[in-house]
């Protein structure tokens, strides 16, 4: 299986305006991510579809909780096997016919962490990729930002609520350290370049909005975005940020409302490649 096969098959599907993929492709709330050669479709941070290529065609998987679209407490009266049970997805054609209900089911409860990442990915045109695994020994990168100068920066996004325990902040320090170590490897640059190079081949609204520019360097220092807190908690969050910096996490940005995350915040991730940080 290869990602190119996935893209080729999806391009054929996109030509049919009633196919399940044509509905995904034009959905403004769908977020796409790559897990090796698997294309993952997410809504509100919930991974709902995994798409692979097989010699026979596409293999599309979904989580069990999205197969039954009926609301909780809904009773299905058993009919003969040939009957078409409303609200149940049994095959890929059912997904196409019942896509709106499927999407509504997936988005019913937003994932607290990944939903925040998806919100930023849909809002910020500089986001080149989400949920990236550079190596098995490194934490997943929540956001990869592509800067105008052709530089990449890797971000870990955290809700302020999740950092209340001191143990959570210590864990974040360890994750940043592991990610910093991985960004020093030449293979990381190749992995990120490869991911960004896939978007021109993916038919879909999300893919078309990804940055299309040459990349020449990766910021070696991960950045952390802490968001989702009431304005009156700003002093507390500022104290946490200072705590993280004292433990070796220098690039900490705090924004109370994720909707206020803007270039004046993420441009702080720029580095002077002449100083030896670039590769």
C-alpha positions in Angstrom: 0.0 0.0 0.0 1.2 3.5 -0.7 -0.2 7.0 0.0 -0.1 7.7 -3.8 -2.5 4.8 -4.4 -4.8 6.2 -1.8 -4.8 9.6 -3.4 -5.3 8.1 -6.9 -8.3 6.1 -5.8 -9.8 9.1 -4.0 -9.4 11.2 -7.0 -11.5 8.8 -9.0 -14.2 8.8 -6.2 -14.2 12.6 -6.1 -15.4 12.7 -9.7 -18.7 11.2 -8.5 -20.6 14.0 -6.7 -22.6 11.6 -4.7 -19.8 9.4 -3.4 -18.8 9.4 0.3 -15.4 10.9 -0.5 -16.8 13.7 -2.6 -18.8 14.7 0.5 -15.7 14.4 2.7 -13.7 16.4 0.2 -16.0 19.4 0.2 -16.7 19.3 3.9 -15.3 22.5 5.5 -15.1 20.8 8.9 -13.2 17.7 7.9 -9.5 17.6 9.0 -7.1 15.2 7.3 -4.0 13.6 8.8 -1.5 11.0 7.7 -0.6 8.0 9.8 2.2 6.5 7.8 0.4 5.6 4.5 -3.1 5.7 6.0 -5.2 8.8 5.5 -7.2 9.7 8.6 -10.3 11.8 8.4 -11.3 13.6 11.6 -14.2 15.7 12.7 -14.0 17.8 15.9 -10.9 15.9 16.8 -12.5 12.5 16.5 -10.8 10.2 14.1 -13.7 8.6 12.1 -12.4 7.2 8.9 -9.1 5.4 8.1 -8.4 5.0 4.4 -5.9 2.5 2.9 -5.2 1.2 -0.6 -5.4 -2.5 -1.4 -4.9 -4.2 -4.8 -8.7 -4.6 -4.9 -9.3 -0.9 -4.1 -9.7 1.2 -1.1 -10.0 -0.2 2.4 -12.2 2.2 4.5 -12.5 1.6 8.2 -14.5 3.4 10.9 -14.9 3.0 14.7 -17.7 0.8 15.9 -19.5 3.6 17.7 -20.2 5.3 14.4 -21.7 2.3 12.7 -25.1 2.7 14.4 -26.4 6.2 13.7 -29.6 5.9 15.8 -29.8 8.1 18.9 -29.3 6.4 22.3 -32.4 4.5 23.4 -33.5 4.0 19.8 -34.9 0.4 19.3 -34.4 -1.4 16.0 -37.1 -3.9 15.2 -35.6 -7.0 13.6 -36.7 -7.6 10.1 -35.7 -10.2 7.5 -32.0 -10.0 6.7 -32.7 -8.3 3.3 -34.4 -5.3 5.0 -32.7 -2.0 4.9 -32.4 -0.9 8.6 -32.5 2.9 8.8 -29.7 4.4 10.7 -27.2 1.5 10.4 -24.1 1.6 8.3 -23.2 -1.8 7.0 -21.2 -1.1 3.9 -19.5 1.7 2.1 -22.6 2.6 0.1 -24.5 3.2 3.3 -21.8 5.7 4.3 -22.4 7.7 1.1 -26.2 7.6 1.6 -26.1 8.5 5.3 -23.1 10.7 5.4 -24.8 13.7 7.0 -26.1 11.5 9.9 -22.6 9.8 10.2 -20.9 13.2 10.3 -23.3 14.5 12.9 -22.7 11.4 15.0 -19.0 11.9 14.9 -19.2 15.6 15.8 -21.7 15.1 18.6 -19.0 15.3 21.3 -15.8 17.1 20.4 -12.5 15.5 21.6 -11.2 17.9 24.3 -7.6 17.8 23.1 -7.7 16.9 19.4 -10.8 19.0 18.8 -8.7 22.1 19.8 -6.0 21.0 17.4 -8.5 20.6 14.6 -10.0 24.0 15.3 -6.6 25.6 14.9 -5.8 23.6 11.8 -9.0 24.7 10.1 -8.5 28.4 11.2 -4.8 28.9 10.5 -3.8 28.7 6.8 -0.1 28.2 7.8 -0.8 24.8 9.4 0.8 22.2 7.2 0.0 19.0 9.1 -1.7 17.8 12.2 -1.0 14.8 14.6 2.4 13.9 13.1 4.5 11.1 14.5 8.2 11.7 13.7 9.4 8.5 15.5 8.1 5.9 17.8 10.2 7.3 20.6 8.9 10.9 20.2 5.5 12.4 21.2 3.1 13.3 18.4 3.4 16.8 17.0 0.0 18.4 17.2 0.6 21.2 14.6 3.3 21.7 12.0 3.4 25.4 11.0 4.9 26.5 7.6 6.3 30.0 7.8 6.7 32.3 4.8 10.5 31.9 4.8 10.1 28.2 4.2 10.7 27.2 7.8 8.8 24.6 9.8 7.9 24.8 13.4 6.5 22.0 15.5 3.9 22.7 18.2 2.5 20.8 21.1 -1.0 22.1 22.0 -2.3 21.8 25.5 -5.5 22.8 27.2 -4.8 24.8 30.4 -7.0 22.5 32.4 -4.8 19.5 31.5 -1.7 21.2 33.0 -3.2 21.8 36.4 -1.3 18.9 38.1 2.4 19.4 38.5 2.9 15.9 37.2 1.3 16.9 33.9 3.7 19.8 33.5 6.7 17.5 34.3 5.4 15.1 31.6 5.2 17.9 29.1 8.8 18.8 29.8 9.8 15.2 29.1 7.8 15.3 25.8 9.4 18.5 24.7 12.9 17.0 25.5 12.1 13.9 23.4 10.8 16.0 20.5 13.8 18.3 20.6 16.0 15.3 20.4 14.1 14.0 17.4 14.1 17.3 15.6 17.9 17.2 15.6 17.8 14.1 13.4 18.1 14.7 9.6 15.3 12.1 9.0 12.8 14.4 10.7 13.3 17.1 8.0 12.7 14.4 5.3 9.6 13.1 7.1 8.0 16.5 7.4 8.9 17.5 3.8 7.3 14.2 2.7 4.1 14.9 4.5 3.8 18.4 3.1 4.5 17.1 -0.4 1.4 14.8 -0.2 -1.2 17.5 -0.1 -1.2 18.4 -3.8 -2.2 14.8 -4.5 -5.1 14.6 -2.1 -8.5 15.7 -3.5 -10.3 17.8 -0.9 -10.9 21.2 0.5 -8.6 20.7 3.5 -5.7 19.6 1.3 -6.1 22.6 -1.0 -5.8 25.0 1.9 -2.4 23.6 3.0 0.7 25.8 2.4 2.5 25.0 -0.9 6.0 26.3 -0.5 9.5 24.9 -0.4 10.9 24.0 3.0 14.6 24.6 3.8 14.7 24.3 7.6 13.0 23.0 10.7 13.0 25.0 13.9 15.0 22.8 16.3 13.1 24.0 19.4 9.5 22.7 19.8 6.9 25.3 20.8 4.1 24.8 23.3 0.7 26.5 23.0 -1.4 26.6 26.2 -4.9 27.8 25.6 -8.5 27.4 26.7 -8.6 29.3 30.0 -10.6 32.1 31.5 -8.9 35.6 31.4 -8.8 35.8 35.2 -6.6 32.7 35.2 -4.0 34.4 33.1 -1.6 34.9 36.1 -1.9 31.3 37.0 -1.1 30.2 33.4 1.7 32.7 33.3 3.2 31.0 36.4 2.9 27.6 34.8 4.6 28.9 31.6 7.5 30.3 33.8 7.7 26.9 35.5 8.0 25.2 32.2 10.7 27.6 31.0 12.7 27.0 34.2 12.6 23.3 33.3 13.9 23.7 29.8 10.9 24.5 27.7 11.8 28.0 26.4 9.1 28.5 23.8 5.7 28.7 25.7 2.9 30.7 24.3 -0.4 31.2 26.2 -3.6 32.4 24.7 -6.8 32.4 26.6 -9.0 31.9 23.6 -7.7 29.7 20.8 -9.5 32.0 18.3 -7.0 34.7 19.3 -4.0 32.6 18.2 -2.5 34.6 15.4 0.7 35.4 13.6 1.8 37.6 16.4 2.0 34.5 18.5 3.2 31.8 16.1 5.7 34.1 14.4 7.6 33.9 17.7 8.7 30.5 16.6 10.9 31.9 13.9 14.6 31.3 14.3 17.7 32.8 12.8 18.9 30.0 10.5 22.2 31.8 10.2 22.7 30.9 13.8 23.1 27.3 13.0 19.6 26.2 13.9 18.5 25.2 10.4 19.3 22.2 8.5 
